[in-house]
Amino acid sequence: MNQQNKPAGTKPHRSRREALGLLGAGVTLLGTAAMPHQAFARDDDAVLTEALVLRDPDIPAAGNPDGDINIVEWFDYNCPYCRKIAPEIAQVVQDDGKVRLVLKDWPILGEVSKITARMALAAKYQDKFMQAHEAMIGVSSRLTEARARELIAEKGVDMDRLNRDLATNAKAIDAILARNHAQAEAFGFRGTPSFIVGKFRVPGILTMAEFEMVIKDARKAKAAN
C-alpha cells in the first residue's frame, strides 16, 4: 500500500454525519474497520454525504449500475499495488454480477499521478474514461506522461479533444480530485489503494476471496438494517 504525506497542520474533528450515516459501527470477520468517526471541518457536510461518496454523478463507475453493493476504490495510476489488484477486483465484480465499482482518482504519488488522473477524467467527456483507465492501470511499470498519452491514444481516445477538454473542464476536474482527496482524508485512509465495500472501510489490499467475504458481510449488514 502506498502511503501519502499528510499536509502539515491538518486537524481532524468529529463529523456531524459520522462520515456516512448509513455506514454502521460493526466490523467484518476480516477485521476491516467500521466507517470512520472523523472528518474535516472544511468539507464535512460537503463531501461526506451518501450521494457524493457512493454516487457522485461526476465519478465514473463500472460493474452493475444497479448493483446492490458498492465497492468504492481510491487509487493512483502510479501505485503498483493498485495495478496489481485491478484485474482481481474486475474479476470479483464480474463474477458477482451485482456489484457497482466506483473509481475515485486519488493522485498522491507525484506530478505524473496528477496528470494521468486529469487525463482519465477528461476522457469521460468523450465517453472513454474506462478505456483510458484500463490502459493506464494495466501497465506493469511506472508511467510517464508521454507513455500515458501513448497508451490512451492506442485505446481510441481522441487526443486533440482530450487536450481541449483538459483545458475547458479544468475546474470541474480539479473539483472532483479535491472531493476525492477530502473524502479519503476524512475516512482516515493513508495510502492507495483504499476501499469502501458496502458499509465497511478497507484501508488496503485484500485477496479475491477476502473481497468476496467482505461483499457477503456487506449484504448481511444491509439486510439487517
DRENPA-3360 file (N, C-alpha, C; in nm, 2 decimals, always signed):
BEGIN
1 = MNQQNKPA = +0.09/-0.12/+0.00/+0.00/+0.00/+0.00/+0.09/+0.12/+0.00 ~ +0.06/+0.22/-0.09/+0.14/+0.34/-0.10/+0.09/+0.44/+0.00 ~ +0.18/+0.50/+0.08/+0.15/+0.60/+0.18/+0.15/+0.73/+0.11 ~ +0.07/+0.82/+0.17/+0.08/+0.96/+0.13/+0.13/+1.04/+0.25 ~ +0.18/+1.16/+0.22/+0.22/+1.25/+0.33/+0.10/+1.34/+0.36 ~ +0.06/+1.34/+0.48/-0.05/+1.43/+0.52/+0.00/+1.57/+0.53 ~ -0.08/+1.67/+0.49/-0.04/+1.81/+0.50/-0.02/+1.85/+0.64 ~ +0.08/+1.93/+0.66/+0.10/+1.98/+0.80/-0.01/+2.07/+0.85;
9 = GTKPHRSR = -0.04/+2.05/+0.98/-0.14/+2.13/+1.04/-0.28/+2.09/+1.02 ~ -0.31/+1.98/+0.95/-0.44/+1.93/+0.93/-0.50/+1.87/+1.06 ~ -0.61/+1.92/+1.11/-0.66/+1.87/+1.24/-0.80/+1.82/+1.22 ~ -0.82/+1.69/+1.23/-0.95/+1.63/+1.21/-1.04/+1.66/+1.33 ~ -1.17/+1.65/+1.31/-1.26/+1.66/+1.42/-1.38/+1.57/+1.39 ~ -1.46/+1.55/+1.49/-1.58/+1.46/+1.47/-1.68/+1.52/+1.37 ~ -1.72/+1.44/+1.28/-1.82/+1.48/+1.18/-1.96/+1.47/+1.24 ~ -2.04/+1.57/+1.20/-2.18/+1.57/+1.24/-2.25/+1.45/+1.18;
17 = REALGLLG = -2.21/+1.41/+1.06/-2.27/+1.29/+1.00/-2.21/+1.16/+1.03 ~ -2.10/+1.16/+1.12/-2.03/+1.04/+1.15/-1.99/+0.98/+1.02 ~ -1.93/+1.06/+0.93/-1.89/+1.02/+0.79/-2.01/+0.99/+0.71 ~ -2.06/+0.87/+0.71/-2.18/+0.84/+0.64/-2.28/+0.78/+0.74 ~ -2.40/+0.84/+0.75/-2.50/+0.79/+0.84/-2.53/+0.65/+0.82 ~ -2.54/+0.61/+0.69/-2.58/+0.47/+0.66/-2.47/+0.37/+0.69 ~ -2.35/+0.41/+0.72/-2.24/+0.32/+0.73/-2.22/+0.28/+0.88 ~ -2.25/+0.16/+0.92/-2.27/+0.12/+1.06/-2.14/+0.11/+1.13;
25 = AGVTLLGT = -2.16/+0.06/+1.26/-2.05/+0.06/+1.35/-1.99/-0.08/+1.37 ~ -2.03/-0.18/+1.29/-1.97/-0.31/+1.31/-1.84/-0.33/+1.24 ~ -1.78/-0.45/+1.25/-1.66/-0.48/+1.18/-1.68/-0.62/+1.11 ~ -1.61/-0.64/+1.00/-1.63/-0.77/+0.93/-1.54/-0.87/+1.00 ~ -1.56/-1.00/+0.95/-1.48/-1.10/+1.01/-1.33/-1.09/+0.97 ~ -1.30/-1.01/+0.87/-1.17/-0.99/+0.83/-1.10/-0.88/+0.91 ~ -1.17/-0.82/+1.00/-1.12/-0.71/+1.08/-1.11/-0.58/+1.02 ~ -1.17/-0.56/+0.90/-1.18/-0.43/+0.84/-1.25/-0.33/+0.93;
33 = AAMPHQAF = -1.21/-0.21/+0.94/-1.27/-0.12/+1.04/-1.40/-0.07/+0.99 ~ -1.49/-0.04/+1.09/-1.61/+0.03/+1.06/-1.58/+0.17/+1.01 ~ -1.68/+0.23/+0.95/-1.66/+0.36/+0.89/-1.61/+0.46/+0.99 ~ -1.53/+0.55/+0.95/-1.46/+0.64/+1.04/-1.55/+0.74/+1.12 ~ -1.50/+0.79/+1.23/-1.57/+0.88/+1.31/-1.51/+1.02/+1.30 ~ -1.42/+1.04/+1.21/-1.36/+1.17/+1.19/-1.37/+1.23/+1.05 ~ -1.38/+1.36/+1.04/-1.38/+1.42/+0.91/-1.33/+1.56/+0.93 ~ -1.31/+1.64/+0.83/-1.25/+1.77/+0.84/-1.36/+1.88/+0.83;
41 = ARDDDAVL = -1.34/+1.98/+0.92/-1.44/+2.08/+0.93/-1.46/+2.15/+0.80 ~ -1.36/+2.17/+0.72/-1.36/+2.24/+0.60/-1.47/+2.19/+0.50 ~ -1.47/+2.05/+0.49/-1.56/+1.99/+0.39/-1.65/+1.89/+0.44 ~ -1.68/+1.90/+0.57/-1.76/+1.79/+0.64/-1.88/+1.75/+0.57 ~ -1.98/+1.84/+0.57/-2.11/+1.80/+0.50/-2.10/+1.80/+0.35 ~ -2.01/+1.88/+0.30/-2.00/+1.89/+0.15/-1.95/+1.77/+0.08 ~ -1.86/+1.69/+0.14/-1.81/+1.57/+0.07/-1.85/+1.44/+0.13 ~ -1.90/+1.44/+0.26/-1.93/+1.31/+0.33/-2.07/+1.28/+0.33;
49 = TEALVLRD = -2.14/+1.30/+0.22/-2.28/+1.25/+0.20/-2.28/+1.12/+0.13 ~ -2.39/+1.05/+0.15/-2.40/+0.92/+0.08/-2.39/+0.94/-0.07 ~ -2.46/+1.05/-0.12/-2.47/+1.08/-0.26/-2.33/+1.10/-0.32 ~ -2.24/+1.18/-0.25/-2.11/+1.21/-0.31/-2.01/+1.10/-0.29 ~ -2.02/+1.02/-0.19/-1.93/+0.91/-0.16/-1.96/+0.79/-0.25 ~ -2.09/+0.76/-0.26/-2.13/+0.64/-0.33/-2.17/+0.66/-0.47 ~ -2.24/+0.78/-0.50/-2.30/+0.80/-0.63/-2.27/+0.94/-0.68 ~ -2.15/+0.99/-0.66/-2.11/+1.12/-0.72/-2.14/+1.11/-0.87;
57 = PDIPAAGN = -2.22/+1.20/-0.92/-2.26/+1.19/-1.07/-2.14/+1.22/-1.16 ~ -2.03/+1.28/-1.10/-1.91/+1.31/-1.18/-1.81/+1.20/-1.18 ~ -1.83/+1.09/-1.10/-1.74/+0.99/-1.09/-1.78/+0.87/-1.17 ~ -1.69/+0.82/-1.26/-1.73/+0.70/-1.34/-1.74/+0.58/-1.26 ~ -1.83/+0.49/-1.30/-1.84/+0.36/-1.23/-1.85/+0.25/-1.33 ~ -1.80/+0.13/-1.28/-1.80/+0.01/-1.36/-1.89/-0.10/-1.30 ~ -1.90/-0.21/-1.36/-1.98/-0.32/-1.30/-2.13/-0.30/-1.33 ~ -2.21/-0.34/-1.23/-2.36/-0.33/-1.25/-2.41/-0.20/-1.20;
65 = PDGDINIV = -2.46/-0.11/-1.29/-2.50/+0.02/-1.25/-2.62/+0.02/-1.14 ~ -2.69/-0.10/-1.14/-2.80/-0.11/-1.04/-2.76/-0.21/-0.93 ~ -2.63/-0.23/-0.91/-2.58/-0.33/-0.81/-2.63/-0.30/-0.67 ~ -2.64/-0.40/-0.59/-2.69/-0.38/-0.45/-2.58/-0.34/-0.36 ~ -2.46/-0.36/-0.40/-2.34/-0.33/-0.31/-2.24/-0.24/-0.40 ~ -2.19/-0.14/-0.33/-2.09/-0.06/-0.40/-1.95/-0.09/-0.34 ~ -1.86/-0.10/-0.43/-1.72/-0.10/-0.39/-1.66/+0.03/-0.44 ~ -1.61/+0.11/-0.35/-1.55/+0.24/-0.39/-1.40/+0.23/-0.37;
73 = EWFDYNCP = -1.33/+0.26/-0.47/-1.18/+0.25/-0.47/-1.11/+0.38/-0.49 ~ -1.02/+0.42/-0.40/-0.94/+0.53/-0.41/-0.80/+0.48/-0.46 ~ -0.76/+0.53/-0.58/-0.64/+0.47/-0.64/-0.55/+0.58/-0.71 ~ -0.43/+0.53/-0.74/-0.33/+0.62/-0.81/-0.28/+0.54/-0.92 ~ -0.27/+0.59/-1.04/-0.22/+0.52/-1.16/-0.07/+0.48/-1.15 ~ +0.00/+0.54/-1.06/+0.14/+0.50/-1.04/+0.16/+0.42/-0.92 ~ +0.05/+0.37/-0.86/+0.06/+0.28/-0.75/+0.07/+0.14/-0.79 ~ +0.18/+0.07/-0.77/+0.20/-0.07/-0.82/+0.10/-0.16/-0.75;
81 = YCRKIAPE = +0.06/-0.13/-0.63/-0.04/-0.22/-0.57/-0.18/-0.20/-0.63 ~ -0.21/-0.08/-0.68/-0.34/-0.06/-0.75/-0.34/-0.13/-0.88 ~ -0.23/-0.13/-0.95/-0.22/-0.20/-1.08/-0.23/-0.35/-1.06 ~ -0.16/-0.40/-0.95/-0.16/-0.54/-0.92/-0.30/-0.60/-0.89 ~ -0.38/-0.52/-0.82/-0.51/-0.57/-0.77/-0.62/-0.54/-0.87 ~ -0.60/-0.45/-0.97/-0.71/-0.41/-1.06/-0.77/-0.53/-1.13 ~ -0.70/-0.63/-1.19/-0.77/-0.74/-1.26/-0.84/-0.83/-1.16 ~ -0.80/-0.84/-1.04/-0.87/-0.92/-0.94/-1.00/-0.86/-0.90;
89 = IAQVVQDD = -1.00/-0.72/-0.88/-1.12/-0.66/-0.85/-1.22/-0.67/-0.96 ~ -1.17/-0.65/-1.08/-1.26/-0.66/-1.20/-1.32/-0.80/-1.21 ~ -1.24/-0.90/-1.18/-1.29/-1.04/-1.18/-1.40/-1.06/-1.07 ~ -1.37/-1.01/-0.95/-1.47/-1.02/-0.85/-1.60/-0.95/-0.89 ~ -1.59/-0.84/-0.94/-1.71/-0.76/-0.98/-1.79/-0.84/-1.09 ~ -1.71/-0.89/-1.19/-1.77/-0.97/-1.30/-1.84/-1.10/-1.25 ~ -1.77/-1.17/-1.16/-1.82/-1.30/-1.11/-1.95/-1.27/-1.03 ~ -1.95/-1.17/-0.95/-2.06/-1.14/-0.86/-2.18/-1.10/-0.94;
97 = GKVRLVLK = -2.17/-1.01/-1.03/-2.27/-0.96/-1.11/-2.37/-0.86/-1.05 ~ -2.35/-0.83/-0.92/-2.44/-0.74/-0.86/-2.37/-0.63/-0.78 ~ -2.24/-0.60/-0.82/-2.16/-0.51/-0.76/-2.13/-0.39/-0.85 ~ -2.14/-0.27/-0.80/-2.11/-0.15/-0.87/-1.98/-0.10/-0.82 ~ -1.88/-0.08/-0.91/-1.75/-0.04/-0.88/-1.73/+0.11/-0.91 ~ -1.70/+0.19/-0.80/-1.68/+0.34/-0.81/-1.53/+0.37/-0.81 ~ -1.48/+0.43/-0.91/-1.34/+0.45/-0.93/-1.30/+0.60/-0.90 ~ -1.24/+0.62/-0.78/-1.20/+0.76/-0.74/-1.05/+0.78/-0.75;
105 = DWPILGEV = -1.01/+0.86/-0.85/-0.87/+0.90/-0.87/-0.83/+0.98/-0.74 ~ -0.72/+0.93/-0.69/-0.65/+0.99/-0.57/-0.50/+1.00/-0.60 ~ -0.46/+1.10/-0.68/-0.32/+1.11/-0.72/-0.23/+1.17/-0.62 ~ -0.17/+1.08/-0.54/-0.09/+1.12/-0.43/+0.06/+1.09/-0.44 ~ +0.10/+1.04/-0.56/+0.24/+0.99/-0.58/+0.32/+1.07/-0.68 ~ +0.29/+1.20/-0.68/+0.37/+1.29/-0.76/+0.29/+1.35/-0.88 ~ +0.37/+1.43/-0.95/+0.30/+1.51/-1.06/+0.25/+1.43/-1.17 ~ +0.32/+1.32/-1.21/+0.26/+1.24/-1.32/+0.13/+1.17/-1.27;
113 = SKITARMA = +0.12/+1.14/-1.15/-0.01/+1.09/-1.10/-0.12/+1.19/-1.12 ~ -0.10/+1.31/-1.09/-0.20/+1.42/-1.11/-0.23/+1.43/-1.26 ~ -0.13/+1.43/-1.34/-0.15/+1.45/-1.49/-0.24/+1.33/-1.54 ~ -0.20/+1.21/-1.50/-0.28/+1.09/-1.55/-0.42/+1.09/-1.50 ~ -0.44/+1.13/-1.37/-0.58/+1.13/-1.32/-0.66/+1.23/-1.40 ~ -0.60/+1.35/-1.43/-0.68/+1.45/-1.50/-0.71/+1.40/-1.64 ~ -0.61/+1.33/-1.71/-0.64/+1.28/-1.84/-0.75/+1.18/-1.84 ~ -0.75/+1.09/-1.74/-0.86/+0.99/-1.73/-0.99/+1.06/-1.72;
121 = LAAKYQDK = -1.00/+1.16/-1.63/-1.13/+1.23/-1.61/-1.17/+1.31/-1.73 ~ -1.07/+1.36/-1.80/-1.10/+1.44/-1.92/-1.16/+1.35/-2.03 ~ -1.11/+1.22/-2.03/-1.16/+1.12/-2.13/-1.30/+1.09/-2.12 ~ -1.36/+1.11/-2.00/-1.50/+1.08/-1.98/-1.59/+1.18/-2.06 ~ -1.54/+1.29/-2.10/-1.62/+1.38/-2.18/-1.64/+1.33/-2.32 ~ -1.56/+1.23/-2.36/-1.59/+1.16/-2.49/-1.63/+1.02/-2.46 ~ -1.68/+0.99/-2.34/-1.73/+0.86/-2.30/-1.62/+0.75/-2.32 ~ -1.49/+0.79/-2.28/-1.38/+0.70/-2.29/-1.30/+0.68/-2.16;
129 = FMQAHEAM = -1.37/+0.71/-2.05/-1.30/+0.70/-1.92/-1.25/+0.56/-1.90 ~ -1.33/+0.46/-1.92/-1.29/+0.32/-1.89/-1.18/+0.28/-1.98 ~ -1.18/+0.32/-2.11/-1.07/+0.29/-2.20/-0.94/+0.35/-2.15 ~ -0.94/+0.48/-2.11/-0.82/+0.54/-2.05/-0.78/+0.48/-1.92 ~ -0.88/+0.45/-1.84/-0.84/+0.39/-1.71/-0.78/+0.25/-1.73 ~ -0.84/+0.17/-1.81/-0.78/+0.03/-1.83/-0.64/+0.04/-1.89 ~ -0.62/+0.14/-1.98/-0.49/+0.15/-2.05/-0.38/+0.18/-1.94 ~ -0.41/+0.27/-1.85/-0.31/+0.32/-1.76/-0.30/+0.23/-1.64;
137 = IGVSSRLT = -0.41/+0.17/-1.59/-0.40/+0.08/-1.47/-0.34/-0.06/-1.51 ~ -0.34/-0.09/-1.64/-0.30/-0.22/-1.69/-0.15/-0.24/-1.72 ~ -0.07/-0.13/-1.70/+0.07/-0.14/-1.73/+0.14/-0.20/-1.61 ~ +0.26/-0.25/-1.63/+0.34/-0.31/-1.52/+0.45/-0.22/-1.47 ~ +0.47/-0.11/-1.53/+0.58/-0.02/-1.49/+0.53/+0.12/-1.46 ~ +0.61/+0.20/-1.40/+0.57/+0.34/-1.37/+0.55/+0.42/-1.49 ~ +0.44/+0.50/-1.49/+0.40/+0.58/-1.60/+0.48/+0.71/-1.61 ~ +0.50/+0.75/-1.73/+0.54/+0.89/-1.76/+0.42/+0.95/-1.83;
145 = EARARELI = +0.42/+1.09/-1.84/+0.31/+1.15/-1.92/+0.31/+1.10/-2.06 ~ +0.43/+1.09/-2.12/+0.44/+1.05/-2.26/+0.38/+0.91/-2.28 ~ +0.42/+0.82/-2.19/+0.37/+0.68/-2.20/+0.22/+0.68/-2.18 ~ +0.17/+0.75/-2.09/+0.03/+0.75/-2.06/-0.05/+0.80/-2.18 ~ +0.00/+0.91/-2.25/-0.07/+0.96/-2.37/-0.06/+0.85/-2.48 ~ +0.05/+0.79/-2.49/+0.06/+0.68/-2.59/-0.05/+0.57/-2.57 ~ -0.06/+0.53/-2.44/-0.15/+0.42/-2.41/-0.29/+0.46/-2.43 ~ -0.33/+0.58/-2.39/-0.46/+0.63/-2.41/-0.50/+0.64/-2.56;
153 = AEKGVDMD = -0.41/+0.69/-2.63/-0.43/+0.70/-2.78/-0.46/+0.57/-2.84 ~ -0.38/+0.47/-2.80/-0.40/+0.33/-2.85/-0.53/+0.27/-2.82 ~ -0.60/+0.33/-2.72/-0.74/+0.28/-2.69/-0.85/+0.36/-2.76 ~ -0.81/+0.44/-2.85/-0.91/+0.51/-2.93/-0.95/+0.64/-2.88 ~ -0.88/+0.70/-2.78/-0.92/+0.83/-2.73/-0.87/+0.94/-2.82 ~ -0.95/+1.03/-2.86/-0.92/+1.14/-2.94/-0.83/+1.24/-2.86 ~ -0.70/+1.24/-2.89/-0.61/+1.32/-2.80/-0.63/+1.47/-2.82 ~ -0.66/+1.51/-2.94/-0.69/+1.66/-2.96/-0.81/+1.70/-2.88;
161 = RLNRDLAT = -0.91/+1.62/-2.88/-1.03/+1.66/-2.80/-0.99/+1.65/-2.65 ~ -0.91/+1.55/-2.61/-0.87/+1.53/-2.47/-0.80/+1.66/-2.42 ~ -0.71/+1.71/-2.51/-0.64/+1.83/-2.47/-0.74/+1.95/-2.45 ~ -0.84/+1.96/-2.54/-0.93/+2.07/-2.53/-1.02/+2.05/-2.40 ~ -1.06/+1.93/-2.37/-1.14/+1.90/-2.26/-1.06/+1.92/-2.13 ~ -0.93/+1.89/-2.13/-0.85/+1.92/-2.01/-0.85/+2.07/-1.98 ~ -0.84/+2.15/-2.08/-0.84/+2.30/-2.06/-0.98/+2.35/-2.03 ~ -1.08/+2.31/-2.11/-1.21/+2.36/-2.09/-1.27/+2.32/-1.95;
169 = NAKAIDAI = -1.25/+2.20/-1.91/-1.31/+2.15/-1.79/-1.21/+2.14/-1.67 ~ -1.11/+2.22/-1.68/-1.00/+2.21/-1.57/-1.06/+2.23/-1.43 ~ -1.15/+2.32/-1.41/-1.21/+2.35/-1.28/-1.29/+2.23/-1.23 ~ -1.37/+2.18/-1.32/-1.46/+2.07/-1.28/-1.37/+1.94/-1.25 ~ -1.27/+1.92/-1.33/-1.18/+1.80/-1.30/-1.11/+1.82/-1.17 ~ -1.06/+1.94/-1.14/-0.99/+1.96/-1.02/-1.08/+1.95/-0.90 ~ -1.21/+1.99/-0.92/-1.31/+1.98/-0.81/-1.33/+1.84/-0.77 ~ -1.34/+1.75/-0.88/-1.35/+1.61/-0.85/-1.24/+1.55/-0.77;
177 = LARNHAQA = -1.12/+1.59/-0.81/-1.00/+1.54/-0.74/-0.99/+1.59/-0.60 ~ -1.04/+1.72/-0.58/-1.04/+1.77/-0.44/-1.14/+1.70/-0.36 ~ -1.26/+1.67/-0.41/-1.36/+1.59/-0.33/-1.30/+1.45/-0.30 ~ -1.24/+1.39/-0.40/-1.19/+1.25/-0.37/-1.08/+1.26/-0.26 ~ -1.00/+1.36/-0.26/-0.89/+1.37/-0.16/-0.95/+1.40/-0.03 ~ -1.05/+1.49/-0.02/-1.11/+1.53/+0.11/-1.18/+1.41/+0.17 ~ -1.25/+1.33/+0.09/-1.31/+1.21/+0.14/-1.21/+1.11/+0.19 ~ -1.10/+1.08/+0.12/-1.00/+0.99/+0.16/-0.94/+1.03/+0.29;
185 = EAFGFRGT = -0.91/+1.16/+0.31/-0.86/+1.22/+0.43/-0.95/+1.20/+0.54 ~ -1.08/+1.23/+0.52/-1.18/+1.22/+0.62/-1.20/+1.08/+0.67 ~ -1.19/+0.98/+0.58/-1.21/+0.84/+0.61/-1.08/+0.78/+0.68 ~ -0.98/+0.86/+0.69/-0.86/+0.82/+0.75/-0.77/+0.73/+0.67 ~ -0.79/+0.73/+0.54/-0.70/+0.65/+0.45/-0.57/+0.71/+0.45 ~ -0.47/+0.63/+0.44/-0.33/+0.67/+0.45/-0.25/+0.64/+0.32 ~ -0.31/+0.58/+0.22/-0.24/+0.55/+0.10/-0.34/+0.47/+0.01 ~ -0.28/+0.44/-0.11/-0.36/+0.37/-0.21/-0.31/+0.23/-0.22;
193 = PSFIVGKF = -0.40/+0.13/-0.26/-0.54/+0.15/-0.28/-0.61/+0.15/-0.14 ~ -0.73/+0.21/-0.13/-0.82/+0.21/-0.02/-0.96/+0.19/-0.07 ~ -1.04/+0.13/+0.01/-1.18/+0.09/-0.04/-1.28/+0.12/+0.07 ~ -1.41/+0.13/+0.02/-1.53/+0.11/+0.10/-1.60/+0.00/+0.03 ~ -1.64/-0.10/+0.10/-1.72/-0.21/+0.04/-1.85/-0.21/+0.12 ~ -1.96/-0.17/+0.06/-2.08/-0.17/+0.13/-2.07/-0.07/+0.25 ~ -2.08/-0.12/+0.37/-2.07/-0.04/+0.49/-1.93/-0.05/+0.55 ~ -1.84/-0.11/+0.49/-1.71/-0.13/+0.56/-1.59/-0.06/+0.49;
201 = RVPGILTM = -1.50/-0.01/+0.57/-1.39/+0.06/+0.53/-1.27/-0.04/+0.52 ~ -1.21/-0.05/+0.40/-1.10/-0.14/+0.38/-0.97/-0.06/+0.34 ~ -0.89/-0.03/+0.43/-0.77/+0.06/+0.40/-0.65/-0.02/+0.36 ~ -0.67/-0.09/+0.25/-0.55/-0.17/+0.20/-0.60/-0.28/+0.10 ~ -0.51/-0.37/+0.07/-0.53/-0.48/-0.03/-0.59/-0.60/+0.04 ~ -0.69/-0.66/-0.04/-0.74/-0.79/+0.00/-0.73/-0.89/-0.11 ~ -0.73/-1.01/-0.08/-0.73/-1.11/-0.19/-0.88/-1.12/-0.25 ~ -0.89/-1.19/-0.36/-1.02/-1.21/-0.42/-1.12/-1.27/-0.32;
209 = AEFEMVIK = -1.07/-1.37/-0.25/-1.15/-1.44/-0.16/-1.20/-1.35/-0.04 ~ -1.11/-1.27/+0.00/-1.14/-1.17/+0.11/-1.24/-1.07/+0.06 ~ -1.22/-1.02/-0.06/-1.32/-0.92/-0.12/-1.46/-0.99/-0.12 ~ -1.46/-1.11/-0.17/-1.59/-1.18/-0.17/-1.65/-1.20/-0.04 ~ -1.57/-1.22/+0.07/-1.62/-1.23/+0.20/-1.67/-1.09/+0.25 ~ -1.60/-0.99/+0.22/-1.65/-0.85/+0.27/-1.78/-0.82/+0.20 ~ -1.79/-0.85/+0.07/-1.92/-0.83/-0.01/-2.03/-0.90/+0.06 ~ -2.00/-1.03/+0.09/-2.11/-1.11/+0.16/-2.15/-1.05/+0.29;
217 = DARKAKAA = -2.05/-1.00/+0.37/-2.08/-0.94/+0.50/-2.15/-0.81/+0.48 ~ -2.12/-0.73/+0.37/-2.19/-0.61/+0.34/-2.33/-0.63/+0.31 ~ -2.36/-0.74/+0.24/-2.50/-0.77/+0.21/-2.58/-0.81/+0.34 ~ -2.51/-0.88/+0.43/-2.57/-0.92/+0.55/-2.60/-0.79/+0.64 ~ -2.51/-0.70/+0.64/-2.53/-0.58/+0.72/-2.64/-0.49/+0.66 ~ -2.65/-0.49/+0.52/-2.76/-0.42/+0.46/-2.89/-0.48/+0.49 ~ -2.90/-0.61/+0.48/-3.03/-0.68/+0.51/-3.07/-0.66/+0.65 ~ -2.98/-0.64/+0.74/-3.01/-0.63/+0.89/-3.06/-0.49/+0.92;
225 = N = -3.04/-0.40/+0.83/-3.09/-0.26/+0.86/-3.23/-0.23/+0.81;
% end
